[in-house]
Amino acid sequence: MKDSIAENRVNRRDLLVGTGALTGGAILASAGFSGAAAASGAPVKAQLPGFDAAAGEYVLPPLPYAYDALEPSIDAQTMQLHHDIHHAGYVRGLNTALTRLAEMRASGDFGLVKHWSRQAAFAGSGHFLHTVFWTNMAPAGDGGGGEPSSELAESLTESFGSVDAFRGQFSAAARSVEGSGWGILAYEPVSARMQVLQAEKHQNLGQWGVVPLLVLDVWEHAYYLNYQNRRGDYVNAFWNIVNWQNVAERLSEASR
Ligand code: MN
C-alpha cells in the first residue's frame, strides 16, 4: 500500500505538471514548477506544486482543470473564488507567517512566536489541504467519479472493511464536522493503515500534511512530578537527551 500511495503522489504531480502547461505561461511560472527543477536534477519533492524552491516561497498551484470542469457538482464561480481568492490568501498568509518567524530567529526575540505559529498553522494547513483537494477531484466521466482501482479498493478494504464502508464513514464524518473544517482520509504510518478523520477548522494547531520529526510532550503528566509548574526547565533539559540521530533518520525517511 505504501508503494501505491507513493505512486499516486507521483501521478498527481505528473497530472499537475502536464495540465499546468495548458493553462498558460504566467500561471505556470507562478506555480513554481516550470520544469527548471527537473532539468537541474533537483529532488522530486522540489517539483511538487505549491512551493517555489528557487524563490523559497509557497505559491498557488494552478487548478488542474478549468473552473467549470466540475459542473454541475461544483459551479465555476465557486471554484474561481475558492481557488483564486481563498486558497491564494492561505499562500500569502503562510509566506508572511514564516517570514515573521525567520525574523524572530534572526533577532532572538520570540515574543510573538505564539501568534505567528498559529498563523503558520492556519495558513499552512489551508494551503496544503487545498493543494491536495484540487487534485482529489476531476471532471465526471473524465477521471472523476466511478469506483477506485482494484489496488486502491483492496487498500480501503484492509483499512475499513469495504469500499462502501469507507464511503459511508467518510460521508458521515464530513457531514458532521462541527463548524468549518474537513473530512480527511489519512495514511497512518504506525499501523500502515488509513483512517478517516475530521478536522474542525484546521489550525488547531498543526499543519495537515507535515510529517513530525521531533516532538516534545508538554502535557503536565510528562514533567509535573519533577518540575511542577516549571515547564521551561523541563524544555531546557530536553536538549540534554534529544536523539539527533533519530531525528536525522526520520527526516531522511520523510524526504526521500
Ligand atoms: Mn476551502
py3Dmol code that shows the C-alpha trace and the ligand (Angstrom):
import py3Dmol

protein = """\
ATOM      1  CA  MET A   1       0.000   0.000   0.000  1.00  0.00           C
ATOM      2  CA  LYS A   2       2.886   2.281   0.774  1.00  0.00           C
ATOM      3  CA  ASP A   3       4.057   1.845  -2.791  1.00  0.00           C
ATOM      4  CA  SER A   4       0.671   2.608  -4.254  1.00  0.00           C
ATOM      5  CA  ILE A   5       0.377   5.762  -2.190  1.00  0.00           C
ATOM      6  CA  ALA A   6       3.807   6.914  -3.337  1.00  0.00           C
ATOM      7  CA  GLU A   7       2.792   6.092  -6.880  1.00  0.00           C
ATOM      8  CA  ASN A   8      -0.373   8.137  -6.558  1.00  0.00           C
ATOM      9  CA  ARG A   9       1.707  11.051  -5.367  1.00  0.00           C
ATOM     10  CA  VAL A  10       3.897  10.830  -8.434  1.00  0.00           C
ATOM     11  CA  ASN A  11       0.879  10.514 -10.692  1.00  0.00           C
ATOM     12  CA  ARG A  12      -0.653  13.577  -9.105  1.00  0.00           C
ATOM     13  CA  ARG A  13       2.497  15.539  -9.810  1.00  0.00           C
ATOM     14  CA  ASP A  14       2.602  14.354 -13.369  1.00  0.00           C
ATOM     15  CA  LEU A  15      -1.034  15.294 -13.817  1.00  0.00           C
ATOM     16  CA  LEU A  16      -0.447  18.777 -12.494  1.00  0.00           C
ATOM     17  CA  VAL A  17       2.695  19.376 -14.481  1.00  0.00           C
ATOM     18  CA  GLY A  18       1.037  18.100 -17.625  1.00  0.00           C
ATOM     19  CA  THR A  19      -2.153  20.082 -17.350  1.00  0.00           C
ATOM     20  CA  GLY A  20      -0.387  23.094 -15.896  1.00  0.00           C
ATOM     21  CA  ALA A  21       1.335  23.538 -19.208  1.00  0.00           C
ATOM     22  CA  LEU A  22      -2.060  24.085 -20.832  1.00  0.00           C
ATOM     23  CA  THR A  23      -3.100  26.897 -18.543  1.00  0.00           C
ATOM     24  CA  GLY A  24      -0.650  29.498 -19.757  1.00  0.00           C
ATOM     25  CA  GLY A  25       2.871  30.598 -19.013  1.00  0.00           C
ATOM     26  CA  ALA A  26       2.069  33.169 -16.363  1.00  0.00           C
ATOM     27  CA  ILE A  27       0.165  30.730 -14.202  1.00  0.00           C
ATOM     28  CA  LEU A  28       2.743  28.046 -14.781  1.00  0.00           C
ATOM     29  CA  ALA A  29       5.583  30.337 -13.794  1.00  0.00           C
ATOM     30  CA  SER A  30       3.765  31.458 -10.676  1.00  0.00           C
ATOM     31  CA  ALA A  31       3.196  27.845  -9.747  1.00  0.00           C
ATOM     32  CA  GLY A  32       6.893  27.290  -9.423  1.00  0.00           C
ATOM     33  CA  PHE A  33       7.281  24.070 -11.351  1.00  0.00           C
ATOM     34  CA  SER A  34       8.223  25.334 -14.788  1.00  0.00           C
ATOM     35  CA  GLY A  35      10.471  22.357 -15.343  1.00  0.00           C
ATOM     36  CA  ALA A  36      13.646  24.071 -14.160  1.00  0.00           C
ATOM     37  CA  ALA A  37      13.803  21.796 -11.141  1.00  0.00           C
ATOM     38  CA  ALA A  38      13.530  18.716 -13.319  1.00  0.00           C
ATOM     39  CA  ALA A  39      16.193  19.967 -15.724  1.00  0.00           C
ATOM     40  CA  SER A  40      18.629  20.642 -12.897  1.00  0.00           C
ATOM     41  CA  GLY A  41      18.111  17.182 -11.462  1.00  0.00           C
ATOM     42  CA  ALA A  42      16.669  18.569  -8.229  1.00  0.00           C
ATOM     43  CA  PRO A  43      14.883  16.137  -5.923  1.00  0.00           C
ATOM     44  CA  VAL A  44      11.374  15.116  -6.977  1.00  0.00           C
ATOM     45  CA  LYS A  45       9.897  16.862  -3.949  1.00  0.00           C
ATOM     46  CA  ALA A  46      11.000  20.237  -5.303  1.00  0.00           C
ATOM     47  CA  GLN A  47       8.689  19.729  -8.254  1.00  0.00           C
ATOM     48  CA  LEU A  48       5.574  19.283  -6.171  1.00  0.00           C
ATOM     49  CA  PRO A  49       3.096  22.106  -6.722  1.00  0.00           C
ATOM     50  CA  GLY A  50       2.628  24.682  -4.004  1.00  0.00           C
ATOM     51  CA  PHE A  51       6.242  25.613  -3.369  1.00  0.00           C
ATOM     52  CA  ASP A  52       8.744  27.508  -5.498  1.00  0.00           C
ATOM     53  CA  ALA A  53      12.064  26.067  -4.395  1.00  0.00           C
ATOM     54  CA  ALA A  54      14.080  28.680  -6.324  1.00  0.00           C
ATOM     55  CA  ALA A  55      12.261  31.593  -4.697  1.00  0.00           C
ATOM     56  CA  GLY A  56      11.993  29.781  -1.378  1.00  0.00           C
ATOM     57  CA  GLU A  57       8.307  30.576  -1.014  1.00  0.00           C
ATOM     58  CA  TYR A  58       4.918  28.976  -1.304  1.00  0.00           C
ATOM     59  CA  VAL A  59       2.911  29.575  -4.467  1.00  0.00           C
ATOM     60  CA  LEU A  60      -0.663  28.986  -5.584  1.00  0.00           C
ATOM     61  CA  PRO A  61      -0.713  25.883  -7.791  1.00  0.00           C
ATOM     62  CA  PRO A  62      -2.972  26.200 -10.845  1.00  0.00           C
ATOM     63  CA  LEU A  63      -6.171  24.191 -10.942  1.00  0.00           C
ATOM     64  CA  PRO A  64      -5.553  21.044 -12.989  1.00  0.00           C
ATOM     65  CA  TYR A  65      -8.790  21.732 -14.932  1.00  0.00           C
ATOM     66  CA  ALA A  66     -10.992  24.656 -15.971  1.00  0.00           C
ATOM     67  CA  TYR A  67     -13.157  26.489 -13.416  1.00  0.00           C
ATOM     68  CA  ASP A  68     -16.317  24.992 -14.923  1.00  0.00           C
ATOM     69  CA  ALA A  69     -14.912  21.480 -15.351  1.00  0.00           C
ATOM     70  CA  LEU A  70     -16.604  20.128 -12.233  1.00  0.00           C
ATOM     71  CA  GLU A  71     -20.094  21.438 -13.048  1.00  0.00           C
ATOM     72  CA  PRO A  72     -22.783  20.696 -12.103  1.00  0.00           C
ATOM     73  CA  SER A  73     -21.289  19.212  -8.918  1.00  0.00           C
ATOM     74  CA  ILE A  74     -19.374  22.425  -8.176  1.00  0.00           C
ATOM     75  CA  ASP A  75     -20.104  25.592 -10.133  1.00  0.00           C
ATOM     76  CA  ALA A  76     -17.480  27.687 -11.918  1.00  0.00           C
ATOM     77  CA  GLN A  77     -17.897  30.809  -9.784  1.00  0.00           C
ATOM     78  CA  THR A  78     -17.407  28.832  -6.572  1.00  0.00           C
ATOM     79  CA  MET A  79     -14.282  27.233  -7.973  1.00  0.00           C
ATOM     80  CA  GLN A  80     -12.862  30.566  -9.098  1.00  0.00           C
ATOM     81  CA  LEU A  81     -13.465  32.314  -5.762  1.00  0.00           C
ATOM     82  CA  HIS A  82     -12.350  29.300  -3.781  1.00  0.00           C
ATOM     83  CA  HIS A  83      -9.083  28.866  -5.676  1.00  0.00           C
ATOM     84  CA  ASP A  84      -8.144  32.403  -6.692  1.00  0.00           C
ATOM     85  CA  ILE A  85      -9.220  34.212  -3.516  1.00  0.00           C
ATOM     86  CA  HIS A  86      -9.391  31.785  -0.600  1.00  0.00           C
ATOM     87  CA  HIS A  87      -6.527  29.476  -1.451  1.00  0.00           C
ATOM     88  CA  ALA A  88      -4.353  32.400  -2.574  1.00  0.00           C
ATOM     89  CA  GLY A  89      -4.975  34.015   0.820  1.00  0.00           C
ATOM     90  CA  TYR A  90      -3.633  30.957   2.597  1.00  0.00           C
ATOM     91  CA  VAL A  91      -0.495  31.037   0.442  1.00  0.00           C
ATOM     92  CA  ARG A  92       0.127  34.702   1.267  1.00  0.00           C
ATOM     93  CA  GLY A  93      -0.583  34.099   4.939  1.00  0.00           C
ATOM     94  CA  LEU A  94       1.827  31.186   5.147  1.00  0.00           C
ATOM     95  CA  ASN A  95       4.633  33.143   3.484  1.00  0.00           C
ATOM     96  CA  THR A  96       4.054  36.067   5.826  1.00  0.00           C
ATOM     97  CA  ALA A  97       3.992  33.879   8.932  1.00  0.00           C
ATOM     98  CA  LEU A  98       7.199  32.086   8.003  1.00  0.00           C
ATOM     99  CA  THR A  99       8.910  35.399   7.203  1.00  0.00           C
ATOM    100  CA  ARG A 100       7.958  36.728  10.647  1.00  0.00           C
ATOM    101  CA  LEU A 101       9.230  33.534  12.296  1.00  0.00           C
ATOM    102  CA  ALA A 102      12.524  33.839  10.414  1.00  0.00           C
ATOM    103  CA  GLU A 103      12.829  37.429  11.621  1.00  0.00           C
ATOM    104  CA  MET A 104      12.304  36.177  15.169  1.00  0.00           C
ATOM    105  CA  ARG A 105      15.059  33.601  14.814  1.00  0.00           C
ATOM    106  CA  ALA A 106      17.380  36.294  13.477  1.00  0.00           C
ATOM    107  CA  SER A 107      16.635  38.751  16.278  1.00  0.00           C
ATOM    108  CA  GLY A 108      16.306  36.220  19.074  1.00  0.00           C
ATOM    109  CA  ASP A 109      13.065  37.941  20.146  1.00  0.00           C
ATOM    110  CA  PHE A 110      10.414  35.232  20.236  1.00  0.00           C
ATOM    111  CA  GLY A 111       7.772  37.407  21.882  1.00  0.00           C
ATOM    112  CA  LEU A 112       5.222  36.839  19.111  1.00  0.00           C
ATOM    113  CA  VAL A 113       6.032  33.172  18.487  1.00  0.00           C
ATOM    114  CA  LYS A 114       2.575  32.060  19.666  1.00  0.00           C
ATOM    115  CA  HIS A 115       0.767  34.394  17.291  1.00  0.00           C
ATOM    116  CA  TRP A 116       2.852  33.551  14.223  1.00  0.00           C
ATOM    117  CA  SER A 117       2.883  29.833  14.992  1.00  0.00           C
ATOM    118  CA  ARG A 118      -0.913  29.965  14.992  1.00  0.00           C
ATOM    119  CA  GLN A 119      -0.903  31.881  11.718  1.00  0.00           C
ATOM    120  CA  ALA A 120       1.524  29.369  10.194  1.00  0.00           C
ATOM    121  CA  ALA A 121      -0.719  26.503  11.319  1.00  0.00           C
ATOM    122  CA  PHE A 122      -3.866  28.167   9.955  1.00  0.00           C
ATOM    123  CA  ALA A 123      -2.453  29.251   6.611  1.00  0.00           C
ATOM    124  CA  GLY A 124      -0.193  26.243   6.197  1.00  0.00           C
ATOM    125  CA  SER A 125      -2.973  23.747   6.733  1.00  0.00           C
ATOM    126  CA  GLY A 126      -5.165  25.750   4.394  1.00  0.00           C
ATOM    127  CA  HIS A 127      -2.525  25.758   1.673  1.00  0.00           C
ATOM    128  CA  PHE A 128      -1.587  22.091   1.995  1.00  0.00           C
ATOM    129  CA  LEU A 129      -5.157  20.789   2.234  1.00  0.00           C
ATOM    130  CA  HIS A 130      -6.420  22.837  -0.719  1.00  0.00           C
ATOM    131  CA  THR A 131      -3.413  21.723  -2.765  1.00  0.00           C
ATOM    132  CA  VAL A 132      -4.481  18.131  -2.152  1.00  0.00           C
ATOM    133  CA  PHE A 133      -8.205  18.925  -2.523  1.00  0.00           C
ATOM    134  CA  TRP A 134      -7.982  20.248  -6.098  1.00  0.00           C
ATOM    135  CA  THR A 135      -6.137  17.149  -7.221  1.00  0.00           C
ATOM    136  CA  ASN A 136      -8.627  14.894  -5.416  1.00  0.00           C
ATOM    137  CA  MET A 137     -11.264  15.928  -7.982  1.00  0.00           C
ATOM    138  CA  ALA A 138     -11.625  15.523 -11.744  1.00  0.00           C
ATOM    139  CA  PRO A 139     -14.452  16.108 -14.239  1.00  0.00           C
ATOM    140  CA  ALA A 140     -17.210  13.489 -14.017  1.00  0.00           C
ATOM    141  CA  GLY A 141     -16.562  10.757 -16.552  1.00  0.00           C
ATOM    142  CA  ASP A 142     -13.081  12.129 -17.264  1.00  0.00           C
ATOM    143  CA  GLY A 143     -11.194  10.815 -14.269  1.00  0.00           C
ATOM    144  CA  GLY A 144     -13.868  11.813 -11.733  1.00  0.00           C
ATOM    145  CA  GLY A 145     -16.449   9.551 -10.118  1.00  0.00           C
ATOM    146  CA  GLY A 146     -16.793   5.826 -10.668  1.00  0.00           C
ATOM    147  CA  GLU A 147     -15.037   3.320  -8.478  1.00  0.00           C
ATOM    148  CA  PRO A 148     -11.460   3.136  -7.132  1.00  0.00           C
ATOM    149  CA  SER A 149      -8.944   0.902  -8.870  1.00  0.00           C
ATOM    150  CA  SER A 150      -8.792  -2.669  -7.618  1.00  0.00           C
ATOM    151  CA  GLU A 151      -5.500  -1.900  -5.858  1.00  0.00           C
ATOM    152  CA  LEU A 152      -6.924   1.107  -4.008  1.00  0.00           C
ATOM    153  CA  ALA A 153     -10.140  -0.786  -3.288  1.00  0.00           C
ATOM    154  CA  GLU A 154      -8.065  -3.530  -1.689  1.00  0.00           C
ATOM    155  CA  SER A 155      -6.232  -0.996   0.496  1.00  0.00           C
ATOM    156  CA  LEU A 156      -9.512   0.651   1.511  1.00  0.00           C
ATOM    157  CA  THR A 157     -10.976  -2.752   2.313  1.00  0.00           C
ATOM    158  CA  GLU A 158      -7.976  -3.621   4.502  1.00  0.00           C
ATOM    159  CA  SER A 159      -8.475  -0.435   6.493  1.00  0.00           C
ATOM    160  CA  PHE A 160     -12.263  -0.095   6.559  1.00  0.00           C
ATOM    161  CA  GLY A 161     -13.783  -3.466   5.710  1.00  0.00           C
ATOM    162  CA  SER A 162     -15.084  -2.436   2.301  1.00  0.00           C
ATOM    163  CA  VAL A 163     -15.143   0.493  -0.107  1.00  0.00           C
ATOM    164  CA  ASP A 164     -18.799   1.148   0.763  1.00  0.00           C
ATOM    165  CA  ALA A 165     -17.990   1.137   4.471  1.00  0.00           C
ATOM    166  CA  PHE A 166     -15.222   3.666   3.855  1.00  0.00           C
ATOM    167  CA  ARG A 167     -17.532   5.845   1.758  1.00  0.00           C
ATOM    168  CA  GLY A 168     -20.185   5.684   4.469  1.00  0.00           C
ATOM    169  CA  GLN A 169     -17.797   6.719   7.234  1.00  0.00           C
ATOM    170  CA  PHE A 170     -16.147   9.447   5.142  1.00  0.00           C
ATOM    171  CA  SER A 171     -19.510  10.947   4.150  1.00  0.00           C
ATOM    172  CA  ALA A 172     -20.814  10.838   7.724  1.00  0.00           C
ATOM    173  CA  ALA A 173     -17.606  12.351   9.081  1.00  0.00           C
ATOM    174  CA  ALA A 174     -17.622  15.167   6.507  1.00  0.00           C
ATOM    175  CA  ARG A 175     -21.322  15.897   7.050  1.00  0.00           C
ATOM    176  CA  SER A 176     -20.918  16.158  10.817  1.00  0.00           C
ATOM    177  CA  VAL A 177     -17.792  18.287  11.130  1.00  0.00           C
ATOM    178  CA  GLU A 178     -18.709  20.911  13.719  1.00  0.00           C
ATOM    179  CA  GLY A 179     -18.439  24.359  12.151  1.00  0.00           C
ATOM    180  CA  SER A 180     -15.769  24.787   9.481  1.00  0.00           C
ATOM    181  CA  GLY A 181     -13.414  22.004   8.581  1.00  0.00           C
ATOM    182  CA  TRP A 182     -12.625  18.993   6.505  1.00  0.00           C
ATOM    183  CA  GLY A 183     -13.292  15.301   6.149  1.00  0.00           C
ATOM    184  CA  ILE A 184      -9.928  13.630   5.683  1.00  0.00           C
ATOM    185  CA  LEU A 185      -8.735  10.215   4.583  1.00  0.00           C
ATOM    186  CA  ALA A 186      -5.232   9.916   6.013  1.00  0.00           C
ATOM    187  CA  TYR A 187      -2.412   7.401   5.942  1.00  0.00           C
ATOM    188  CA  GLU A 188      -1.415   6.465   9.467  1.00  0.00           C
ATOM    189  CA  PRO A 189       2.204   5.288   9.498  1.00  0.00           C
ATOM    190  CA  VAL A 190       2.339   3.479  12.866  1.00  0.00           C
ATOM    191  CA  SER A 191      -0.058   0.760  11.666  1.00  0.00           C
ATOM    192  CA  ALA A 192       0.414   1.392   7.937  1.00  0.00           C
ATOM    193  CA  ARG A 193      -3.351   1.672   7.586  1.00  0.00           C
ATOM    194  CA  MET A 194      -5.648   4.514   6.599  1.00  0.00           C
ATOM    195  CA  GLN A 195      -8.030   6.407   8.877  1.00  0.00           C
ATOM    196  CA  VAL A 196     -10.897   8.829   8.378  1.00  0.00           C
ATOM    197  CA  LEU A 197     -10.578  11.984  10.454  1.00  0.00           C
ATOM    198  CA  GLN A 198     -12.476  15.198  10.961  1.00  0.00           C
ATOM    199  CA  ALA A 199     -10.587  18.481  11.131  1.00  0.00           C
ATOM    200  CA  GLU A 200     -12.569  21.141  12.984  1.00  0.00           C
ATOM    201  CA  LYS A 201     -11.265  24.288  11.368  1.00  0.00           C
ATOM    202  CA  HIS A 202      -7.762  23.106  10.525  1.00  0.00           C
ATOM    203  CA  GLN A 203      -5.415  25.218  12.568  1.00  0.00           C
ATOM    204  CA  ASN A 204      -5.739  23.501  15.940  1.00  0.00           C
ATOM    205  CA  LEU A 205      -2.752  23.781  15.941  1.00  0.00           C
ATOM    206  CA  GLY A 206      -0.816  21.761  13.418  1.00  0.00           C
ATOM    207  CA  GLN A 207      -0.300  21.830   9.708  1.00  0.00           C
ATOM    208  CA  TRP A 208      -2.078  18.979   7.968  1.00  0.00           C
ATOM    209  CA  GLY A 209       0.333  17.325   5.589  1.00  0.00           C
ATOM    210  CA  VAL A 210       3.500  17.682   7.600  1.00  0.00           C
ATOM    211  CA  VAL A 211       5.430  14.698   8.993  1.00  0.00           C
ATOM    212  CA  PRO A 212       6.522  15.009  12.654  1.00  0.00           C
ATOM    213  CA  LEU A 213      10.276  14.580  13.138  1.00  0.00           C
ATOM    214  CA  LEU A 214      10.948  15.747  16.696  1.00  0.00           C
ATOM    215  CA  VAL A 215       8.203  16.084  19.291  1.00  0.00           C
ATOM    216  CA  LEU A 216       8.224  17.141  22.935  1.00  0.00           C
ATOM    217  CA  ASP A 217       5.360  16.171  25.239  1.00  0.00           C
ATOM    218  CA  VAL A 218       4.421  19.218  27.314  1.00  0.00           C
ATOM    219  CA  TRP A 219       1.317  17.755  28.942  1.00  0.00           C
ATOM    220  CA  GLU A 220       1.724  18.109  32.722  1.00  0.00           C
ATOM    221  CA  HIS A 221       1.902  14.328  33.143  1.00  0.00           C
ATOM    222  CA  ALA A 222       5.226  14.451  31.276  1.00  0.00           C
ATOM    223  CA  TYR A 223       7.031  16.669  33.807  1.00  0.00           C
ATOM    224  CA  TYR A 224       4.917  17.641  36.800  1.00  0.00           C
ATOM    225  CA  LEU A 225       6.367  15.196  39.369  1.00  0.00           C
ATOM    226  CA  ASN A 226       9.833  16.688  38.998  1.00  0.00           C
ATOM    227  CA  TYR A 227       9.263  20.134  37.582  1.00  0.00           C
ATOM    228  CA  GLN A 228       5.786  21.065  38.868  1.00  0.00           C
ATOM    229  CA  ASN A 229       4.885  24.321  37.077  1.00  0.00           C
ATOM    230  CA  ARG A 230       8.384  24.902  35.704  1.00  0.00           C
ATOM    231  CA  ARG A 231       7.755  23.702  32.187  1.00  0.00           C
ATOM    232  CA  GLY A 232      10.563  25.886  30.851  1.00  0.00           C
ATOM    233  CA  ASP A 233      13.138  23.974  32.911  1.00  0.00           C
ATOM    234  CA  TYR A 234      11.807  20.700  31.539  1.00  0.00           C
ATOM    235  CA  VAL A 235      12.011  22.063  27.980  1.00  0.00           C
ATOM    236  CA  ASN A 236      15.609  23.184  28.560  1.00  0.00           C
ATOM    237  CA  ALA A 237      16.531  19.771  29.978  1.00  0.00           C
ATOM    238  CA  PHE A 238      15.073  18.072  26.906  1.00  0.00           C
ATOM    239  CA  TRP A 239      18.053  19.265  24.863  1.00  0.00           C
ATOM    240  CA  ASN A 240      20.346  17.193  27.091  1.00  0.00           C
ATOM    241  CA  ILE A 241      18.644  13.977  25.995  1.00  0.00           C
ATOM    242  CA  VAL A 242      17.489  14.683  22.445  1.00  0.00           C
ATOM    243  CA  ASN A 243      18.365  11.908  19.962  1.00  0.00           C
ATOM    244  CA  TRP A 244      19.578  13.803  16.908  1.00  0.00           C
ATOM    245  CA  GLN A 245      20.401  10.589  15.072  1.00  0.00           C
ATOM    246  CA  ASN A 246      16.762   9.556  15.293  1.00  0.00           C
ATOM    247  CA  VAL A 247      15.654  12.959  14.019  1.00  0.00           C
ATOM    248  CA  ALA A 248      18.069  12.638  11.093  1.00  0.00           C
ATOM    249  CA  GLU A 249      16.696   9.181  10.240  1.00  0.00           C
ATOM    250  CA  ARG A 250      13.114  10.429  10.342  1.00  0.00           C
ATOM    251  CA  LEU A 251      13.997  13.388   8.122  1.00  0.00           C
ATOM    252  CA  SER A 252      15.692  11.077   5.653  1.00  0.00           C
ATOM    253  CA  GLU A 253      12.699   8.719   5.598  1.00  0.00           C
ATOM    254  CA  ALA A 254      10.191  11.548   5.176  1.00  0.00           C
ATOM    255  CA  SER A 255      12.054  13.432   2.450  1.00  0.00           C
ATOM    256  CA  ARG A 256      13.173  10.663   0.150  1.00  0.00           C
TER     257      ARG A 256
END
"""
ligand_1 = """\
1
MN
Mn -11.622 25.944 1.162
"""
view = py3Dmol.view(width=600, height=400)
view.addModel(protein, "pdb")
view.setStyle({"model": 0}, {"cartoon": {"style": "trace"}})
view.addModel(ligand_1, "xyz")
view.setStyle({"model": 1}, {"stick": {}})
view.zoomTo()
view.show()
